[in-house]
């Protein structure tokens, strides 16, 4: 028999992701973007005399990525998902003075009645 690694977990509440998970995800994104930045600066140095246009693009990426990474890392937590409505809306009551308990308008009644 095969054993499952982890059981599937369903999110049934409107609770946000835990703070530790949120921080871990931000750190992971920041490290990935800084790794890409490091690789692009190295590529710019290596390609400077070989392919100048590609080296300039890699250098621009290396200059812009720290700003983008910090903005993404400090973006804040996700907003809480909206909870499903558990209440039924109340039925619309007929307007006062209709007298018939549900007729929608007086125009449907014959003249002289009502």
Secondary structure, DSSP 8 states (H G I E B T S, - for coil): ----SS------S-----HHHHHHHHHHHHHHHHHHHHHHHHHHHHHTTT-HHHHHHHHHHHHHHHHHHHHHHTS-----------S--------TT--SSS-S-GGGS-TT--
